[in-house]
Amino acid sequence: MRRTFYVYILDNRNRRLFIGITNNLVRRLFEYRTGINKGFAHRYNIQRLVYWESTNDPGTAIAREKQLKGWRREKKIHLIESMNPDWEDLSIGWEIKVEQ
């Protein structure tokens, strides 16, 4: 069985960026939105999915995550805007159930 790995970028309304990797993007977004993960993203309320890409190779995903984290902010913004020029939350409409 092949697995899919996702490299993603989240932001908050102030465009503070967070880059991560996961094998289940819906679950990871649920974790951020419910506060299960109490790290950087939680501290700055970073929950909006603004960019993602996928691969079947975990090594490729890890290398890509490291590459993106090493980029200057301007280059990250250009990458996001190449896929999502309006900085919309790309997870709108996904089945991410968060009790309020």
C-alpha positions as CSV (number, residue, x, y, z in Angstrom):
1,M,0.0,0.0,0.0
2,R,1.4,3.4,-1.0
3,R,1.2,6.3,1.4
4,T,0.9,9.9,0.5
5,F,3.0,12.5,2.3
6,Y,2.1,16.2,2.3
7,V,4.3,19.2,2.8
8,Y,2.1,22.2,3.7
9,I,2.2,25.8,4.7
10,L,-0.3,27.3,7.1
11,D,-0.8,30.9,8.1
12,N,-2.8,33.1,10.4
13,R,-4.6,36.3,9.5
14,N,-1.3,38.2,9.9
15,R,0.5,35.9,7.4
16,R,2.8,34.3,9.9
17,L,3.9,31.1,8.2
18,F,4.3,27.6,9.4
19,I,5.7,24.7,7.3
20,G,5.1,21.1,8.1
21,I,4.9,17.5,6.9
22,T,2.3,14.8,7.5
23,N,0.8,11.7,6.0
24,N,-2.7,12.8,6.9
25,L,-3.4,16.4,6.1
26,V,-7.1,16.4,7.3
27,R,-6.0,14.9,10.7
28,R,-3.2,17.4,11.0
29,L,-5.5,20.4,10.4
30,F,-7.9,19.0,13.0
31,E,-5.1,18.8,15.5
32,Y,-4.1,22.4,14.9
33,R,-7.7,23.7,15.0
34,T,-8.5,21.9,18.3
35,G,-5.3,22.9,20.0
36,I,-4.0,19.3,20.4
37,N,-0.5,20.5,19.2
38,K,0.7,23.1,21.7
39,G,3.7,24.4,19.7
40,F,4.4,27.4,17.5
41,A,1.3,27.1,15.4
42,H,-0.9,27.0,18.5
43,R,0.8,29.9,20.1
44,Y,0.2,32.1,17.0
45,N,-3.2,30.7,16.0
46,I,-1.9,29.4,12.7
47,Q,-4.6,27.2,11.2
48,R,-5.3,28.3,7.6
49,L,-4.0,26.0,4.9
50,V,-2.6,28.2,2.1
51,Y,-0.3,25.8,0.3
52,W,0.3,22.1,0.0
53,E,2.0,19.5,-2.2
54,S,2.1,15.8,-2.1
55,T,4.5,12.9,-2.8
56,N,4.6,9.1,-2.3
57,D,8.2,9.2,-1.1
58,P,8.8,10.2,2.6
59,G,12.4,11.1,1.9
60,T,11.3,13.5,-0.8
61,A,8.7,15.1,1.5
62,I,11.3,15.6,4.3
63,A,13.8,17.1,1.9
64,R,11.2,19.4,0.5
65,E,10.1,20.5,3.9
66,K,13.7,21.3,4.8
67,Q,14.2,23.2,1.6
68,L,11.1,25.3,2.1
69,K,12.1,26.1,5.7
70,G,15.4,27.3,4.4
71,W,13.9,29.8,1.9
72,R,13.6,33.5,2.5
73,R,10.1,34.7,3.3
74,E,9.8,36.4,-0.1
75,K,10.4,33.1,-1.9
76,K,7.8,31.3,0.3
77,I,5.2,34.0,-0.4
78,H,5.9,33.7,-4.2
79,L,5.4,29.9,-3.9
80,I,2.1,30.4,-2.0
81,E,0.8,33.0,-4.5
82,S,1.7,30.8,-7.5
83,M,-0.9,28.3,-6.2
84,N,-3.2,30.5,-4.1
85,P,-3.0,34.2,-5.1
86,D,-5.8,35.3,-2.8
87,W,-4.4,33.4,0.2
88,E,-7.7,31.5,0.6
89,D,-7.9,28.7,3.2
90,L,-7.6,25.7,0.8
91,S,-9.3,23.4,3.3
92,I,-12.6,25.1,3.1
93,G,-15.2,22.5,2.5
94,W,-13.1,19.6,3.8
95,E,-14.6,17.3,6.4
96,I,-12.7,18.7,9.4
97,K,-15.0,18.6,12.4
98,V,-14.0,20.9,15.2
99,E,-16.3,21.3,18.1
100,Q,-16.6,24.9,19.2
